[in-house]
Amino acid sequence: MKPSDQKIDEADIKLLSILQTDAAVSLEELATRTAMSANTAWRRIRRMEEAGIIAKRVALIDPETVGLGMTVFVAIKTSDHSDEWLENFARSVSSIPEVVEFYRMSGDTDYLLKLLVASIADYDRVYKKLIRSAKLSDVSSSFAMETIKFTTAVPLRI
């Protein structure tokens, strides 16, 4: 079953809301907080994992505490929109660990990247990899001055 075919109900939303805040919460705590048995909670979670609704469970690391306190958004334009160009570019960009998000866009920007780096010099090193990876017509970078809101939680509604 495709994730888009999977229906979620209020009980699933309660489970997902808790897990998005703390994926390490115990099954017993989940059951208590959702007023269901541990077996029911476990079965629902397994069903949502199998359906792809729960893509993975991860630990979120504070980038600053590991020396990656600079967030850079890189807007890229290209004049080549062929499949071959995109495959090459996507492979190159995906191999750069500092690129934590990578989107193909509509509008004036063709691709948008989010990078986590330690410094301007670190960004320059990544920038040089980017411009060597494929023919680009424009690369424009913006440095985040302050994080106003950051969440990985998906807004859930029925």
C-alpha positions in Angstrom: 0.0 0.0 0.0 1.4 3.4 -0.9 1.6 6.0 1.9 -0.9 8.2 0.1 -3.4 5.3 0.2 -2.9 4.8 3.9 -5.6 6.4 6.1 -4.7 7.7 9.5 -7.2 8.4 12.3 -7.2 10.4 15.6 -5.4 7.6 17.4 -2.6 7.6 14.8 -2.3 11.3 15.0 -1.9 11.1 18.8 0.9 8.5 18.3 2.6 10.5 15.6 2.5 13.7 17.5 4.2 12.1 20.5 6.8 10.3 18.3 7.6 13.5 16.4 8.5 15.1 19.8 10.3 12.2 21.2 10.9 9.0 19.2 12.6 7.4 22.1 9.5 7.4 24.4 8.7 4.0 25.7 5.9 1.9 24.4 4.3 1.9 27.8 4.4 5.7 28.0 2.9 5.9 24.5 0.1 3.6 25.5 -0.6 5.6 28.6 -0.6 8.9 26.9 -2.9 7.7 24.1 -5.2 5.6 26.3 -4.6 2.4 24.3 -2.9 -0.9 25.1 0.8 -1.3 24.4 0.0 -4.0 21.8 -2.4 -1.7 20.0 0.1 1.2 20.0 2.9 -1.1 18.7 0.6 -2.5 15.9 -0.4 1.0 14.8 3.2 2.1 14.8 4.4 -1.0 12.8 1.5 -0.4 10.3 2.5 3.2 9.8 6.2 2.2 9.4 5.3 -0.4 6.8 3.1 2.1 5.0 5.9 4.7 4.9 4.0 7.2 7.1 6.8 6.9 9.6 9.9 7.1 7.3 12.5 6.6 10.0 13.3 7.3 13.6 16.4 9.5 14.2 18.3 11.6 16.7 18.3 15.3 16.0 21.7 16.8 16.6 22.2 20.5 17.4 24.6 21.6 14.5 26.3 24.3 16.7 27.3 21.8 19.3 29.2 19.8 16.7 30.9 22.8 15.1 28.5 23.4 12.3 26.9 26.7 13.4 26.6 28.3 10.0 23.5 27.6 7.8 23.7 28.6 4.2 21.0 28.6 1.6 22.3 28.2 -2.0 20.1 29.1 -5.0 21.3 27.6 -8.2 20.3 28.3 -11.8 21.3 26.3 -14.8 20.7 26.6 -18.5 20.8 22.8 -19.0 17.6 21.0 -17.9 18.3 17.6 -19.4 17.8 14.3 -17.5 21.5 13.5 -17.9 22.6 16.9 -16.4 20.2 16.4 -13.4 21.4 12.9 -12.7 25.0 14.0 -12.7 24.3 17.1 -10.6 22.0 15.2 -8.1 24.7 12.5 -7.7 27.4 15.1 -7.1 25.4 17.2 -4.7 24.1 14.2 -2.8 27.6 13.1 -2.1 28.4 16.3 -0.3 27.7 15.7 3.4 27.3 19.5 4.2 24.3 19.6 1.9 21.5 18.6 4.3 18.5 19.5 2.1 18.3 19.6 -1.8 15.2 20.7 -3.8 14.3 21.2 -7.4 12.3 24.4 -7.5 9.7 26.3 -9.6 10.2 29.9 -10.4 13.5 31.8 -11.0 15.7 29.4 -9.0 16.2 25.9 -10.4 17.6 24.2 -7.3 17.8 25.2 -3.6 20.3 23.7 -1.2 20.6 24.0 2.6 24.1 23.6 3.9 25.5 23.3 7.4 29.1 24.4 7.6 31.6 25.5 10.2 32.8 28.8 8.6 33.0 30.9 5.5 36.2 29.0 4.6 34.3 25.7 5.0 31.5 27.1 2.8 34.0 28.1 0.2 35.4 24.6 0.1 31.8 23.2 -0.5 31.1 26.0 -3.1 34.1 24.9 -5.1 32.8 21.4 -5.1 29.5 22.6 -6.3 30.8 24.7 -9.2 33.0 21.8 -10.3 30.1 19.3 -10.2 28.1 20.6 -13.2 27.7 23.6 -15.6 25.8 26.2 -13.6 24.7 29.6 -14.8 24.3 31.2 -11.4 25.0 30.4 -7.8 23.7 32.7 -5.1 24.3 32.1 -1.4 22.5 33.5 1.7 23.7 33.1 5.2 21.2 32.6 8.0 21.7 35.2 10.6 19.3 33.7 13.2 17.1 30.7 13.4 13.6 32.0 14.2 11.8 28.6 13.9 13.0 25.1 13.3 11.0 22.0 13.5 11.0 18.6 11.9 7.4 18.0 13.0 4.9 17.5 10.2 1.6 19.4 10.9 -1.0 16.6 11.3 -4.7 16.8 10.6 -7.4 14.4 9.5 
